[in-house]
Amino acid sequence: MEPAAGGWAQGLWRACNWLMGAFFALAAFVQVNDPDAELWVVVYTIPAGLTLLVGLNPLVTGSFIWKSVCTIHILFCIVWAAGLAYNLLLHTKQNIFHEEEGRELFGLVIITAWMSLCHSSSENPAGGRIRLAIAIAVALFPFISWVYIYVNKEMRSSWPAHCKTVI
């Protein structure tokens, strides 16, 4: 890759991290009226902080502390997501987005996907073209999903009150 292209890739990678950091911070903020808000605020605040650090300095992903916190959080999210997926497999009665556990599962999957991209970026922070394309897609997915769900009032009709009163 020539230097100008590397600069663009680095800038896109940083922008994706700022976008995902904002998403995770917003996701933590909207948990305020959730029955188990304390847990979910922490679950989203950790990747918000880690991701914003990557946006500031992509090379932070090479530090032992950053990598350790990221790895522990990824493992925690994977175990929790597996439990939720199993529960959904056994008990889902409607569209997965209508189930509280389905929405929680998607949040954990987004966290795991993004933190895994960041975790593997210490050798080459901007990554290759494929990883950068994946990063852009993952960074846009939560926002596109939120807009779709916000516009589609019918989808939210069966949600519990605490999900309807946020943003």
GIHU-V874058 format. One record per residue. PHI is phi in whole degrees, -180 to 180 (NA if undefined). PSI is psi in whole degrees, 0 to 359 (* if undefined). Layout:
PHI:PSI  PHI:PSI
This chain:
NA:134  -76:158  -53:318  -63:318  -66:322  -63:323  -65:319  -64:316  -63:316  -62:317  -65:318  -64:318  -60:315  -64:318  -63:318  -61:321  -68:322  -64:318  -63:313  -69:325  -61:319  -65:318  -61:311  -64:321  -65:317  -65:319  -63:322  -66:318  -63:319  -75:357  -80:355  -53:328  -106:13  -79:145  -58:328  -116:48  -59:320  -56:317  -68:311  -70:328  -62:316  -66:316  -58:323  -91:333  -70:323  -60:306  -67:333  -61:311  -64:313  -62:319  -70:320  -65:326  -62:320  -66:323  -63:325  -75:315  -147:96  -57:336  -75:352  -61:336  -65:348  -88:351  -77:146  -61:316  -66:312  -60:311  -62:321  -66:311  -62:316  -62:313  -62:314  -62:318  -67:319  -60:313  -62:317  -59:313  -66:322  -65:314  -63:315  -64:317  -63:321  -63:318  -64:317  -65:318  -62:317  -62:314  -61:317  -65:320  -59:322  -82:328  -123:1  -66:130  -111:343  -144:190  -51:139  -58:329  -72:343  -84:347  -94:134  -55:315  -65:330  -66:316  -66:321  -63:318  -60:314  -62:322  -61:315  -66:323  -66:318  -63:315  -59:311  -63:316  -62:312  -69:316  -67:329  -67:320  -61:316  -66:317  -58:323  -89:9  -96:1  -66:329  -73:320  -142:89  -52:325  -82:338  72:180  -82:179  -62:320  -66:313  -65:324  -67:321  -64:319  -63:317  -61:318  -64:316  -63:315  -66:322  -68:326  -83:331  -54:310  -63:323  -72:319  -63:319  -62:314  -61:317  -63:315  -60:314  -67:322  -65:319  -72:325  -88:81  -61:328  -60:323  -65:325  -86:354  -59:325  -96:5  -73:154  -67:159  -56:322  -65:338  -85:336  -85:341  -99:9  -108:131  42:*
